[in-house]
Amino acid sequence: MELKQAIESRTSVRVYKKDPVPLEDLKEMIRLASLAPSVANSQPWTFVIVTNKPLLEDMARKVVRQLENIPENESRAAKNIKSQVEWFATFFQDAPALIAVAMERYESVLEKGVAMDHDEVNRIRNYPDFQSAGACIQNMLLAAVDMGYGACWLSAPMMAKDTLEKMLGLEEKFKLTAFVAVGKPENIPVKMPPRDVKEFIRIIQ
Ligand SMILES: Cc1cc2nc3c(=O)[nH]c(=O)nc-3n(C[C@H](O)[C@H](O)[C@H](O)COP(=O)(O)O)c2cc1C
């Protein structure tokens, strides 16, 4: 598939056929993801492939519990909003495969020479660790499309990040960043019409 075609046809797929995704395909998606640029070529990522259904369901239960613990505001829509978010945060439990993306903390050169702590330097550098993760996850999504799969990037389950990190057996130095759910699409969702590029390009010559 041409790159432009993969970019143009990619859409978030959240409902999948039951067919398992071969491990070799998941590893290939990760290999391609890991070719993304990263700050100072730190390649700070690690990935956990989960295809174990009871574990996925248990992880989803932990996300629900965390969501329940977040106090609602006074709005009448509050309950409804929570139940919508619940689905978008837990549908991964029905995916044939989940790739958890975790990142090691990036220590910039600047940090070694200034009187600022890691978080402050990261903030003034505009979170290069998260920017690197974004590049890597987008590569993964495009690789999935190219290989005939549907995928969806999920950050909502991260509300239960600390618990999920333990369940995934992540080493202390890795912080869970996002999930990518993968499977053969049950149907191809209609792609929302994109905004007109004219709306968001400004040229300074
Ligand atoms: C950083 C990020 C976090 C996202 N988190 C979720 C999520 O938790 N659950 C979900 O269903 N979709 C999630 N998405 C998918 C977006 O909702 C989706 O990309 C967006 O609606 C545009 O649709 P498209 O991907 O089909 O073009 C996330 C996307 C990004 C980039």
The ligand as an SDF file (V2000), in Angstrom:
LIG
                    3D

 31 33  0  0  0  0  0  0  0  0999 V2000
   -3.7750   10.7100   21.9420 C   0  0  0  0  0  0  0  0  0  0  0  0
   -5.0150    9.9720   21.5130 C   0  0  0  0  0  0  0  0  0  0  0  0
   -5.7790    9.3360   22.4620 C   0  0  0  0  0  0  0  0  0  0  0  0
   -6.9140    8.6280   22.0720 C   0  0  0  0  0  0  0  0  0  0  0  0
   -7.6200    7.9420   23.0390 N   0  0  0  0  0  0  0  0  0  0  0  0
   -8.7090    7.2500   22.6820 C   0  0  0  0  0  0  0  0  0  0  0  0
   -9.3910    6.4700   23.6550 C   0  0  0  0  0  0  0  0  0  0  0  0
   -9.0290    6.4050   24.8170 O   0  0  0  0  0  0  0  0  0  0  0  0
  -10.4670    5.7600   23.2510 N   0  0  0  0  0  0  0  0  0  0  0  0
  -10.9090    5.7840   21.9480 C   0  0  0  0  0  0  0  0  0  0  0  0
  -11.8980    5.1140   21.6510 O   0  0  0  0  0  0  0  0  0  0  0  0
  -10.2680    6.5250   20.9930 N   0  0  0  0  0  0  0  0  0  0  0  0
   -9.1760    7.2270   21.3160 C   0  0  0  0  0  0  0  0  0  0  0  0
   -8.4770    7.9160   20.3670 N   0  0  0  0  0  0  0  0  0  0  0  0
   -8.9220    7.9020   18.9670 C   0  0  0  0  0  0  0  0  0  0  0  0
   -9.5750    9.2180   18.5750 C   0  0  0  0  0  0  0  0  0  0  0  0
  -10.8420    9.3310   19.1650 O   0  0  0  0  0  0  0  0  0  0  0  0
   -9.6790    9.2900   17.0310 C   0  0  0  0  0  0  0  0  0  0  0  0
   -8.3740    9.2550   16.4950 O   0  0  0  0  0  0  0  0  0  0  0  0
  -10.3690   10.5390   16.5550 C   0  0  0  0  0  0  0  0  0  0  0  0
  -11.7280   10.5350   16.9600 O   0  0  0  0  0  0  0  0  0  0  0  0
  -10.3140   10.7080   15.0480 C   0  0  0  0  0  0  0  0  0  0  0  0
  -10.8710    9.5900   14.3950 O   0  0  0  0  0  0  0  0  0  0  0  0
  -10.0130    8.7060   13.3890 P   0  0  0  0  0  0  0  0  0  0  0  0
   -8.8770    8.0930   14.1470 O   0  0  0  0  0  0  0  0  0  0  0  0
  -10.9760    7.6510   12.8920 O   0  0  0  0  0  0  0  0  0  0  0  0
   -9.5220    9.5850   12.2880 O   0  0  0  0  0  0  0  0  0  0  0  0
   -7.3300    8.6080   20.7120 C   0  0  0  0  0  0  0  0  0  0  0  0
   -6.5300    9.2530   19.7580 C   0  0  0  0  0  0  0  0  0  0  0  0
   -5.3860    9.9170   20.1480 C   0  0  0  0  0  0  0  0  0  0  0  0
   -4.5280   10.5720   19.0990 C   0  0  0  0  0  0  0  0  0  0  0  0
  1  2  1  0
  2  3  1  0
  2 30  2  0
  3  4  2  0
  4  5  1  0
  4 28  1  0
  5  6  2  0
  6  7  1  0
  6 13  1  0
  7  8  2  0
  7  9  1  0
  9 10  1  0
 10 11  2  0
 10 12  1  0
 12 13  2  0
 13 14  1  0
 14 15  1  0
 14 28  1  0
 15 16  1  0
 16 17  1  0
 16 18  1  0
 18 19  1  0
 18 20  1  0
 20 21  1  0
 20 22  1  0
 22 23  1  0
 23 24  1  0
 24 25  2  0
 24 26  1  0
 24 27  1  0
 28 29  2  0
 29 30  1  0
 30 31  1  0
M  END
$$$$
